[in-house]
Amino acid sequence: MFRLIRMWFFPRDVLEVGTTPDYRFSLANERTFLAWIRTGLALVGGGLAVAQFLPPLAVPHLREIFALGLILVGAACALRAVDHWVRCEIAMRKGRPLPASRFPAILALLVVAGSILLFIGLVA
């Protein structure tokens, strides 16, 4: 576990694992990483926007809870992005199948739950 986390901060160590894959696959892996980072930044920005611009809701502190939830999910998205990048790069270098991820489904469910909560807060 700590070895994998160490590779987040020292990507040169990743380059020493296995053999170098076709550069197109590594670049595609980086584009996916950047897409997840953009998603995380959008969630953090959305959380800040909710905290600053959404008027107080009928349910006390729902606005703040929603804003903090968005910011935390954005942070989790960024962490997951770097973890998935390392795992995919190592898998490609070792000639193994790419790791499966439940994170997109979890993220989608969190967005749906947050949307329902916000809808209820705005209607109430």
Contact map, one row per residue, 1 for C-alpha under 8 A:
1111100000000000000000000000000000000000000000000000000000000000000000000000000000000000000000000000000000000000000000000000
1111110000000000000000000000000000000000000000000000000000000000000000000000000000000000000000000000000000000000000000000000
1111111000000000000000000000000000000000000000000000000000000000000000000000000000000000000000000000000000000000000000000000
1111111100000000000000000000000000000000000000000000000000000000000000000000000000100100000000000000000000000000000000000000
1111111110000000000000000000000000000000000000000000000000000000000000000000000000100000000000000000000000000000000000000000
0111111111000000000000000000000000000000000000000000000000000000000000000000000000000000000000000000000000000000000000000000
0011111111111100000000000000000000000000000000000000000000000000000000000000000000000100000000000000000000000000000000000000
0001111111100000000000000000000000000000000000000000000000000000000000000000000001100100000000000000000000000000000000000000
0000111111100000000000000000000000000000000000000000000000000000000000000000000000000000000000000000000000000000000000000000
0000011111111100000000000000000000000000000000000000000000000000000000000000000000000000000000000000000000000000000000000000
0000001111111110000000000000000000000000000000000000000000000000000000000000000000000100000000000000000000000000000000000000
0000001001111111000000000000000000000000000000000000000000000000000000000000000000000000000000000000000000000000000000000000
0000001001111111100000000000000000000000000000000000000000000000000000000000000000000000000000000000000000000000000000000000
0000001001111111100000000000000000000000000000000000000000000000000000000000000000000100110000000000000000000000000000000000
0000000000111111110100000000000000000000000000000000000000000000000000000000000000000000000000000000000000000000000000000000
0000000000011111111000000000000000000000000000000000000000000000000000000000000000000000000000000000000000000000000000000000
0000000000001111111000000000000000000000000000000000000000000000000000000000000000000000010011000000000000000000000000000000
0000000000000011111100000000000000000000000000000000000000000000000000000000000000000000010011000000000000000000000000000000
0000000000000001111110000000000000000000000000000000000000000000000000000000000000000000000011000000000000000000000000000000
0000000000000010011111100000000000000000000000000000000000000000000000000000000000000000000010000000000000000000000000000000
0000000000000000001111101100000000000000000000000000000000000000000000000000000000000000000110000000000000000000000000000000
0000000000000000000111111100000000000000000000000000000000000000000000000000000000000000000000000000000000000000000000000000
0000000000000000000111111110000000000000000000000000000000000000000000000000000000000000000000000000000000000000000000000000
0000000000000000000001111111000000000000000000000000000000000000000000000000000000000000000000000000000000000000000000000000
0000000000000000000011111111100000000000000000000000000000000000000000000000000000000000000000000000000000000000000000000000
0000000000000000000011111111110000000000000000000000000000000000000000000000000000000000100000000000000000000000000000000000
0000000000000000000000111111111000000000000000000000000000000000000000000000000000000000000000000000000000000000000000000000
0000000000000000000000011111111100000000000000000000000000000000000000000000000000000000000000000000000000000000000000000000
0000000000000000000000001111111110000000000000000000000000000000000000000000000000001001100000000000000000000000000000000000
0000000000000000000000000111111111000000000000000000000000000000000000000000000000001000000000000000000000000000000000000000
0000000000000000000000000011111111100000000000000000000000000000000000000000000000000000000000000000000000000000000000000000
0000000000000000000000000001111111110000000000000000000000000000000000000000000000001000000000000000000000000000000000000000
0000000000000000000000000000111111111000000000000000000000000000000000000000000011011000000000000000000000000000000000000000
0000000000000000000000000000011111111100000000000000000000000000000000000000000010000000000000000000000000000000000000000000
0000000000000000000000000000001111111110000000000000000000000000000000000000000000000000000000000000000000000000000000000000
0000000000000000000000000000000111111111000000000000000000000000000000000000110010000000000000000000000000000000000000000000
0000000000000000000000000000000011111111100000000000000000000000000000000000110010000000000000000000000000000000000000000000
0000000000000000000000000000000001111111110000000000000000000000000000000000000000000000000000000000000000000000000000000000
0000000000000000000000000000000000111111111000000000000000000000000000000100100000000000000000000000000000000000000000000000
0000000000000000000000000000000000011111111100000000000000000000000000001111110000000000000000000000000000000000000000000000
0000000000000000000000000000000000001111111110000000000000000000000000000100010000000000000000000000000000000000000000000000
0000000000000000000000000000000000000111111111000000000000000000000000000100000000000000000000000000000000000000000000000000
0000000000000000000000000000000000000011111111100000000000000000000001101100000000000000000000000000000000000000000000000000
0000000000000000000000000000000000000001111111110000000000000000000001111110000000000000000000000000000000000000000000000000
0000000000000000000000000000000000000000111111111000000000000000000000100000000000000000000000000000000000000000000000000000
0000000000000000000000000000000000000000011111111100000000000000001001100000000000000000000000000000000000000000000000000000
0000000000000000000000000000000000000000001111111110000000000000011111100000000000000000000000000000000000000000000000000000
0000000000000000000000000000000000000000000111111111000000000000001000100000000000000000000000000000000000000000000000000000
0000000000000000000000000000000000000000000011111111110000000000001000000000000000000000000000000000000000000000000000000000
0000000000000000000000000000000000000000000001111111110000000011011000000000000000000000000000000000000000000000000000000000
0000000000000000000000000000000000000000000000111111110000000011001000000000000000000000000000000000000000000000000000000000
0000000000000000000000000000000000000000000000011111110000000000000000000000000000000000000000000000000000000000000000000000
0000000000000000000000000000000000000000000000001111111000000000000000000000000000000000000000000000000000000000000000000000
0000000000000000000000000000000000000000000000001111111100000010000000000000000000000000000000000000000000000000000000000000
0000000000000000000000000000000000000000000000000000111110000010000000000000000000000000000000000000000000000000000000000000
0000000000000000000000000000000000000000000000000000011111011010000000000000000000000000000000000000000000000000000000000000
0000000000000000000000000000000000000000000000000000001111111110000000000000000000000000000000000000000000000000000000001100
0000000000000000000000000000000000000000000000000000000111110000000000000000000000000000000000000000000000000000000000001101
0000000000000000000000000000000000000000000000000000000011111100000000000000000000000000000000000000000000000000000000001001
0000000000000000000000000000000000000000000000000000000111111110000000000000000000000000000000000000000000000000000000000000
0000000000000000000000000000000000000000000000000000000110111111100000000000000000000000000000000000000000000000000000000000
0000000000000000000000000000000000000000000000000000000010111111110000000000000000000000000000000000000000000000000000001000
0000000000000000000000000000000000000000000000000110011110011111111000000000000000000000000000000000000000000000000000000000
0000000000000000000000000000000000000000000000000110000000001111111100000000000000000000000000000000000000000000000000000000
0000000000000000000000000000000000000000000000000000000000001111111110000000000000000000000000000000000000000000000000000000
0000000000000000000000000000000000000000000000100100000000000111111111000000000000000000000000000000000000000000010001000000
0000000000000000000000000000000000000000000001111110000000000011111111100000000000000000000000000000000000000000000000000000
0000000000000000000000000000000000000000000000100000000000000001111111110000000000000000000000000000000000000000000000000000
0000000000000000000000000000000000000000000000100000000000000000111111111000000000000000000000000000000000000000000000000000
0000000000000000000000000000000000000000001101100000000000000000011111111100000000000000000000000000000000000000000000000000
0000000000000000000000000000000000000000001111110000000000000000001111111110000000000000000000000000000000000000000000000000
0000000000000000000000000000000000000000000100000000000000000000000111111111000000000000000000000000000000000000000000000000
0000000000000000000000000000000000000001001100000000000000000000000011111111100000000000000000000000000000100000000000000000
0000000000000000000000000000000000000011111100000000000000000000000001111111110000000000000000000000000000000000000000000000
0000000000000000000000000000000000000001000100000000000000000000000000111111111000000000000000000000000000000000000000000000
0000000000000000000000000000000000000001000000000000000000000000000000011111111100000000000000000000000000000000000000000000
0000000000000000000000000000000000011011000000000000000000000000000000001111111110000000000000000000000000000000000000000000
0000000000000000000000000000000000011001100000000000000000000000000000000111111111000000000000000000000000000000000000000000
0000000000000000000000000000000000000000000000000000000000000000000000000011111111100000000000000000000000000000000000000000
0000000000000000000000000000000000000000000000000000000000000000000000000001111111110000000000000000001000000000000000000000
0000000000000000000000000000000011011000000000000000000000000000000000000000111111111000000000000000000000000000000000000000
0000000100000000000000000000000010000000000000000000000000000000000000000000011111111100000000000000000000000000000000000000
0001100100000000000000000000000000000000000000000000000000000000000000000000001111111110000000000000000000000000000000000000
0000000000000000000000000000000010000000000000000000000000000000000000000000000111111111000000000010000000000000000000000000
0000000000000000000000000000110110000000000000000000000000000000000000000000000011111111100000000000000000000000000000000000
0001001100100100000000000000000000000000000000000000000000000000000000000000000001111111110000000000000000000000000000000000
0000000000000000000000000000000000000000000000000000000000000000000000000000000000111111111000000110000000000000000000000000
0000000000000000000000000000100000000000000000000000000000000000000000000000000000011111111100000110000000000000000000000000
0000000000000100000000000100100000000000000000000000000000000000000000000000000000001111111110000000000000000000000000000000
0000000000000100110000000000000000000000000000000000000000000000000000000000000000000111111111000000000000000000000000000000
0000000000000000000000000000000000000000000000000000000000000000000000000000000000000011111111111110000000000000000000000000
0000000000000000000010000000000000000000000000000000000000000000000000000000000000000001111111111100000000000000000000000000
0000000000000000111110000000000000000000000000000000000000000000000000000000000000000000111111110000000000000000000000000000
0000000000000000111000000000000000000000000000000000000000000000000000000000000000000000011111110000000000000000000000000000
0000000000000000000000000000000000000000000000000000000000000000000000000000000000000000001111111000000000000000000000000000
0000000000000000000000000000000000000000000000000000000000000000000000000000000000000000001111111100000000000000000000000000
0000000000000000000000000000000000000000000000000000000000000000000000000000000000000000001100111110000000000000000000000000
0000000000000000000000000000000000000000000000000000000000000000000000000000000000000011001100011111000000000000000000000000
0000000000000000000000000000000000000000000000000000000000000000000000000000000000010011001000001111100000000000000000000000
0000000000000000000000000000000000000000000000000000000000000000000000000000000000000000000000000111110000000000000000000000
0000000000000000000000000000000000000000000000000000000000000000000000000000000000000000000000000011111100000000000000000000
0000000000000000000000000000000000000000000000000000000000000000000000000000000000000000000000000001111111000000000000000000
0000000000000000000000000000000000000000000000000000000000000000000000000000000100000000000000000000111111100000000000000000
0000000000000000000000000000000000000000000000000000000000000000000000000000000000000000000000000000111111110000000000000000
0000000000000000000000000000000000000000000000000000000000000000000000000000000000000000000000000000011111111000000000000000
0000000000000000000000000000000000000000000000000000000000000000000000000000000000000000000000000000011111111100000000000000
0000000000000000000000000000000000000000000000000000000000000000000000001000000000000000000000000000001111111110000000000000
0000000000000000000000000000000000000000000000000000000000000000000000000000000000000000000000000000000111111111000000000000
0000000000000000000000000000000000000000000000000000000000000000000000000000000000000000000000000000000011111111100000000000
0000000000000000000000000000000000000000000000000000000000000000000000000000000000000000000000000000000001111111110000000000
0000000000000000000000000000000000000000000000000000000000000000000000000000000000000000000000000000000000111111111000000000
0000000000000000000000000000000000000000000000000000000000000000000000000000000000000000000000000000000000011111111100000000
0000000000000000000000000000000000000000000000000000000000000000000000000000000000000000000000000000000000001111111110000000
0000000000000000000000000000000000000000000000000000000000000000010000000000000000000000000000000000000000000111111111000000
0000000000000000000000000000000000000000000000000000000000000000000000000000000000000000000000000000000000000011111111100000
0000000000000000000000000000000000000000000000000000000000000000000000000000000000000000000000000000000000000001111111110000
0000000000000000000000000000000000000000000000000000000000000000000000000000000000000000000000000000000000000000111111111000
0000000000000000000000000000000000000000000000000000000000000000010000000000000000000000000000000000000000000000011111111100
0000000000000000000000000000000000000000000000000000000000000000000000000000000000000000000000000000000000000000001111111110
0000000000000000000000000000000000000000000000000000000000000000000000000000000000000000000000000000000000000000000111111111
0000000000000000000000000000000000000000000000000000000011100100000000000000000000000000000000000000000000000000000011111111
0000000000000000000000000000000000000000000000000000000011000000000000000000000000000000000000000000000000000000000001111111
0000000000000000000000000000000000000000000000000000000000000000000000000000000000000000000000000000000000000000000000111111
0000000000000000000000000000000000000000000000000000000001100000000000000000000000000000000000000000000000000000000000011111
